[in-house]
Amino acid sequence: MKLKLNPIVKKDMQVAARSMRISWGLLAYEAVLALAFMLAILVIQEDVSYSSYRNIYNYLIYLFPVLAVTQVCIVALIVPIITASSISGEKERQTFDIMLTTCMSPFSIVLGKMVSAMIRILFFVAASMPVMALAFVVGGLSWSLLFYFLLTIVLLSIFSGSVGIFCSAFCKRSITAVILSFVIYFVIFALPFLPVLFAAILGWDSFGESLLFLLFDPVVFFEEFFMHIISETSILGGVSHAFTKDQVGFITYHLAQGKLWMFVSAACILLLSFGFMLLAAWKINPLHASSGRKRKTKGAE
């Protein structure tokens, strides 16, 4: 049975394959990772050289979080830039109306733009595997953690891509969509901490269930992920042990035990990403656009 590929994905991949941008991007990506690897090795060697009682092999485990955090930061910066110009770029090239005349639904167009961006990011992640493998070989980590890390990168790509496509659908220019993407980034990263911050400033003895907002924060998700890998502990788990169920909330207290928080947080981030994609599809829907024009025409009359 022949696999039917989304036309948007096929077209974007063909355009990307004819360009040298991916090749130069892969070179820059590998160079940044190699630089981070060498700097981490130098720091570890410098730290161990101060004491003869320290074994360097006990510190090589930290190579993985250094390289992983570097990749997370690069992906978080690259994906919104790629997807923020996916729909607004069509508007600037005046091909957006032609794309809407195809048999594809608005959500299929959004999904195609998302998948094409993820495929390009997976090229970068696959190219980084030799460098990441060095961290696992000398760091003594299990290979299953590498698989889990790949899943978290895919999750981050979906979230970042959905934010970029959402902004691209609502903006007419790519530069505006890119700026708006990073503004939404900051809001999503910082907003869940506000209830906790207010509770700390006001001196409340109980946080209630305000910590549940952190389930939608990718920063907290990756913090929990790396903490479990390195030390098999978590900050939220420490908070739940330091306070009672009434102080942190019954649901928060049980979610913070073990790895349950990460799985629920991943589901919440996926749900938020799906919401952004639905809003983007709703915005580019020609029926919605035509109804908006009719309301403007009636208002002018």
C-alpha positions as CSV (number, residue, x, y, z in Angstrom):
1,M,0.0,0.0,0.0
2,K,1.4,3.4,-1.0
3,L,1.8,5.9,1.8
4,K,0.0,9.1,1.0
5,L,2.2,12.1,2.0
6,N,0.8,15.5,2.9
7,P,1.4,17.7,-0.2
8,I,2.6,20.6,2.0
9,V,5.3,18.3,3.5
10,K,6.3,17.0,0.1
11,K,6.5,20.6,-1.3
12,D,8.5,22.0,1.6
13,M,10.9,19.1,1.7
14,Q,11.6,19.4,-2.0
15,V,12.2,23.1,-1.6
16,A,14.5,22.5,1.4
17,A,16.4,19.8,-0.4
18,R,17.4,22.2,-3.2
19,S,18.8,24.7,-0.8
20,M,22.1,24.7,1.0
21,R,20.5,26.2,4.2
22,I,20.0,22.7,5.8
23,S,23.6,21.8,5.1
24,W,25.0,25.0,6.5
25,G,22.5,24.7,9.4
26,L,23.7,21.2,10.2
27,L,27.3,22.4,10.1
28,A,26.5,25.2,12.6
29,Y,24.5,22.8,14.8
30,E,27.3,20.3,15.0
31,A,29.8,23.0,15.6
32,V,27.8,24.4,18.6
33,L,27.4,20.9,20.1
34,A,31.1,20.1,19.6
35,L,32.0,23.3,21.3
36,A,29.7,22.7,24.2
37,F,31.2,19.1,24.5
38,M,34.8,20.4,24.6
39,L,34.0,23.2,27.0
40,A,32.3,20.7,29.4
41,I,35.3,18.4,29.2
42,L,37.7,21.3,29.9
43,V,35.6,22.4,32.9
44,I,35.5,18.9,34.3
45,Q,39.2,18.4,33.9
46,E,39.9,21.8,35.5
47,D,37.6,20.9,38.4
48,V,39.1,17.5,39.0
49,S,42.7,18.7,38.8
50,Y,42.2,20.8,42.0
51,S,41.8,17.6,44.0
52,S,43.6,14.3,43.8
53,Y,40.7,12.5,45.5
54,R,38.2,13.2,42.7
55,N,37.7,10.7,39.9
56,I,37.0,12.3,36.6
57,Y,34.7,9.4,35.6
58,N,32.2,10.4,38.3
59,Y,31.8,13.8,36.6
60,L,31.5,12.7,33.0
61,I,27.8,11.9,33.6
62,Y,27.2,15.7,33.5
63,L,28.2,15.7,29.8
64,F,24.7,14.5,28.9
65,P,22.8,17.4,30.5
66,V,25.2,19.9,29.1
67,L,24.7,18.7,25.5
68,A,21.0,18.0,26.1
69,V,20.3,21.5,27.4
70,T,22.3,22.9,24.5
71,Q,20.1,21.0,22.0
72,V,16.9,22.1,23.9
73,C,17.9,25.7,23.7
74,I,18.8,25.5,20.0
75,V,15.5,23.7,19.1
76,A,13.5,26.1,21.2
77,L,15.0,29.0,19.2
78,I,15.0,27.5,15.7
79,V,11.6,25.9,15.5
80,P,9.5,29.2,16.1
81,I,11.7,30.9,13.5
82,I,11.0,28.2,10.9
83,T,7.3,27.9,11.6
84,A,6.6,31.6,12.2
85,S,7.3,32.2,8.5
86,S,5.4,29.1,7.2
87,I,2.0,30.8,6.6
88,S,3.0,34.5,6.8
89,G,5.7,33.7,4.2
90,E,3.0,32.4,1.9
91,K,1.1,35.7,2.4
92,E,4.2,37.7,1.6
93,R,4.8,35.6,-1.6
94,Q,1.1,36.0,-2.5
95,T,0.7,32.2,-2.7
96,F,-1.5,31.9,0.4
97,D,-4.8,32.3,-1.5
98,I,-3.7,29.7,-4.1
99,M,-2.9,27.2,-1.3
100,L,-6.4,27.7,0.1
101,T,-8.0,26.8,-3.2
102,T,-6.6,23.2,-3.0
103,C,-8.6,20.3,-1.6
104,M,-6.7,20.4,1.7
105,S,-8.5,21.4,4.8
106,P,-7.1,24.3,6.9
107,F,-6.1,21.9,9.6
108,S,-4.3,19.7,7.0
109,I,-2.3,22.8,5.9
110,V,-1.4,23.6,9.5
111,L,-0.5,20.0,10.2
112,G,1.6,19.8,7.0
113,K,3.6,22.9,8.0
114,M,4.1,21.5,11.4
115,V,5.3,18.1,10.2
116,S,7.7,19.6,7.6
117,A,9.3,21.8,10.4
118,M,9.6,18.7,12.7
119,I,11.3,16.7,9.9
120,R,13.9,19.4,9.5
121,I,14.5,19.5,13.2
122,L,14.8,15.7,13.3
123,F,17.6,16.0,10.7
124,F,19.5,18.1,13.2
125,V,18.8,15.8,16.1
126,A,19.8,12.7,14.1
127,A,23.0,14.5,13.0
128,S,23.8,15.1,16.7
129,M,23.6,11.5,17.7
130,P,27.4,10.8,17.4
131,V,28.2,13.6,19.7
132,M,25.4,12.6,22.1
133,A,26.7,9.0,22.0
134,L,30.1,10.1,23.3
135,A,28.3,11.5,26.4
136,F,26.6,8.1,26.9
137,V,29.7,6.0,26.3
138,V,32.0,7.9,28.7
139,G,29.2,9.0,31.1
140,G,27.9,5.5,31.8
141,L,24.2,6.3,31.1
142,S,21.7,3.8,29.8
143,W,20.8,4.0,26.1
144,S,17.1,4.1,27.0
145,L,17.6,7.6,28.3
146,L,18.7,8.7,24.8
147,F,15.4,7.4,23.5
148,Y,13.4,9.3,26.2
149,F,15.4,12.4,25.3
150,L,14.5,12.1,21.6
151,L,10.8,11.9,22.7
152,T,11.2,15.1,24.7
153,I,12.8,16.8,21.7
154,V,9.8,15.8,19.6
155,L,7.5,17.2,22.3
156,L,9.4,20.5,22.4
157,S,9.3,20.7,18.5
158,I,5.5,20.2,18.5
159,F,5.0,22.8,21.2
160,S,7.4,25.4,19.6
161,G,6.1,24.7,16.1
162,S,2.5,25.1,17.2
163,V,3.3,28.5,18.7
164,G,5.1,29.6,15.6
165,I,2.3,28.5,13.3
166,F,-0.3,30.1,15.5
167,C,1.5,33.4,15.2
168,S,2.1,32.9,11.5
169,A,-1.6,32.5,10.9
170,F,-2.5,35.7,12.7
171,C,0.3,37.9,11.3
172,K,0.8,39.1,7.8
173,R,4.6,39.5,8.0
174,S,7.1,36.9,9.1
175,I,9.2,39.2,11.3
176,T,6.1,40.1,13.3
177,A,5.2,36.5,13.7
178,V,8.7,35.6,14.9
179,I,8.6,38.4,17.5
180,L,5.1,37.4,18.6
181,S,6.2,33.8,19.0
182,F,8.9,34.7,21.5
183,V,6.5,37.0,23.4
184,I,4.1,34.1,23.7
185,Y,7.1,31.9,24.7
186,F,7.8,34.3,27.6
187,V,4.2,34.4,28.7
188,I,3.8,30.6,28.8
189,F,7.2,30.2,30.6
190,A,6.6,33.0,33.2
191,L,2.8,33.1,33.7
192,P,2.4,29.7,35.5
193,F,4.9,31.0,38.2
194,L,2.7,34.0,39.0
195,P,0.2,32.3,41.4
196,V,3.2,30.7,43.3
197,L,5.0,34.1,43.4
198,F,1.9,35.9,44.7
199,A,1.4,33.2,47.4
200,A,5.1,33.6,48.5
201,I,4.9,37.5,48.5
202,L,1.7,37.6,50.4
203,G,3.0,35.0,52.9
204,W,0.3,32.5,52.4
205,D,0.8,29.2,54.2
206,S,-0.9,27.3,51.4
207,F,-0.3,27.3,47.7
208,G,-3.6,25.5,47.1
209,E,-3.5,23.9,43.6
210,S,-1.7,26.8,42.0
211,L,1.3,24.6,41.3
212,L,-0.9,22.7,38.7
213,F,-0.3,25.6,36.3
214,L,3.3,24.5,36.1
215,L,2.1,21.4,34.2
216,F,1.9,23.6,31.1
217,D,5.4,25.0,31.5
218,P,8.0,23.3,29.3
219,V,10.8,24.7,31.5
220,V,9.5,22.9,34.5
221,F,9.0,19.7,32.4
222,F,12.6,19.7,31.3
223,E,13.9,20.6,34.8
224,E,12.0,17.5,36.2
225,F,13.3,15.4,33.3
226,F,17.0,16.2,33.8
227,M,16.7,16.0,37.6
228,H,15.3,12.5,37.4
229,I,18.1,11.5,35.0
230,I,21.0,12.9,37.0
231,S,20.0,12.5,40.6
232,E,16.6,10.6,40.5
233,T,15.1,13.4,42.5
234,S,12.9,16.4,41.6
235,I,12.4,19.9,42.9
236,L,8.6,19.5,43.0
237,G,9.0,16.2,44.9
238,G,11.1,18.1,47.4
239,V,8.4,20.7,47.7
240,S,5.7,18.1,48.3
241,H,7.8,16.5,51.0
242,A,8.5,19.9,52.7
243,F,4.8,20.8,52.8
244,T,1.7,19.0,53.7
245,K,-1.1,17.9,51.4
246,D,-3.2,20.9,52.5
247,Q,-0.4,23.3,51.8
248,V,0.4,22.2,48.2
249,G,-3.0,20.7,47.3
250,F,-4.1,17.1,47.2
251,I,-3.7,16.7,43.4
252,T,-0.3,18.4,43.3
253,Y,1.0,16.4,46.2
254,H,0.3,13.1,44.5
255,L,1.4,14.2,41.0
256,A,4.8,15.3,42.4
257,Q,5.6,11.8,43.6
258,G,7.9,9.9,41.2
259,K,7.7,10.5,37.5
260,L,4.0,11.0,37.2
261,W,4.3,14.7,37.0
262,M,6.4,14.4,33.8
263,F,3.9,12.3,32.0
264,V,0.9,14.5,33.0
265,S,2.9,17.6,32.0
266,A,3.8,16.1,28.6
267,A,0.1,15.5,28.0
268,C,-0.8,19.0,29.0
269,I,1.9,20.5,26.7
270,L,0.5,18.4,23.8
271,L,-3.0,19.6,24.6
272,L,-1.8,23.2,24.6
273,S,0.0,22.6,21.3
274,F,-3.1,21.1,19.8
275,G,-5.1,24.1,20.9
276,F,-2.6,26.5,19.1
277,M,-2.9,24.4,15.9
278,L,-6.7,24.5,16.0
279,L,-6.7,28.3,16.4
280,A,-4.3,28.6,13.5
281,A,-6.6,26.4,11.3
282,W,-9.6,28.4,12.4
283,K,-7.8,31.7,11.5
284,I,-6.8,30.6,8.0
285,N,-10.2,29.0,7.3
286,P,-11.6,30.8,4.2
287,L,-15.1,30.6,5.6
288,H,-14.1,32.4,8.7
289,A,-12.2,35.0,6.7
290,S,-15.2,35.6,4.4
291,S,-17.5,36.0,7.4
292,G,-15.1,38.6,8.8
293,R,-15.1,40.6,5.6
294,K,-18.9,40.5,5.5
295,R,-19.1,42.0,9.1
296,K,-16.6,44.7,8.1
297,T,-18.6,45.5,5.0
298,K,-21.9,45.7,7.0
299,G,-20.2,47.9,9.5
300,A,-18.9,50.3,6.8
301,E,-22.5,50.6,5.4
